[in-house]
Amino acid sequence: MLKTTLITGSILLGFLYIGFGDQLTFLPKEMQTTSLQTRTSLTKFGTGLIPKWVSNTKEKPDAFERTEQQLQQEQKAP
């Protein structure tokens, strides 16, 4: 029980440090900079995971229009 609580608390503190560490004025400047750099690196890593998915949806904007046109044609057919 204590081990689980310590692990959960450590992870939570890590997330809080990464998320808000650069805004805490009582931390040394090096720790604030590290927090900001870590958050920036994680953001770049996360956005780098899905570039093909984003580009595929941006390349085909008419897919929804074609679907709507087909639905309208089916509704007019009967």
N, C-alpha and C positions, 0 to 999 in steps of 0.2 A: 504494500500500500504506500509506504513512504517513498519507495523507489519510483513508482509511477507518478506520484505527486511532484517529486523533484524533477523528473524528466519533463513532465507537462509544464511545470513552472519555468524551466530553463528554455524550452521552446517558445513559450509565450513571451518571456523577456527578450529573447532574440528577435522575434517578430516586432515587438515594440521598439527595440533599439534600431532595427533597420528602418522601420516606418517613420519614427519620430526623433531619432537621435540627433539629427542636425538642427532641430529646433530647440533642444534643451541647452540653455545657456550655462548650466553648472558643469557640463562636460567639457573636458579639454578640447581645444580646437582640432587636434588630430583625430579624436574619436568622432567629432561631428563630421569631419571630412570623410572618414572611413564609412560612416553610416550612409552619407549621400552617395559615395562611389559604389557601395554595395547595392543600394537600391537602384541606381542607374544601370549597373551591370545586369541585375536580375530583370529589369524592364527590357533591356536590349535582348537578353537571352529569350525571354518570353515572346517578344514580337518576332524574333528570328525563327521561331518554331513553326509559324503559320504563314509565311509569305505566299506560298503557292495557293493556299485556300483563299486568301484575300484577293490575289490577282485573278483567280478563276471566276470569282463572283463579280469582280469589276469588269471583266471582259465580256460577260454575257448579261447585259442589262435587259435585253428583250425577252428573256426566258419567261418572266412573269407576264409580260404583255401577250406572248403567244398563248400561254395557258388561259388567260382571261378571254382572249378571242375565241379559243376553242370552247370554253364553257358557254360563252354567249351564243355561239353557233349551235351548240347542242340544245340550249334552251329554246331557240327559235325554230328548230327542226320539227318538233311535234306539232 
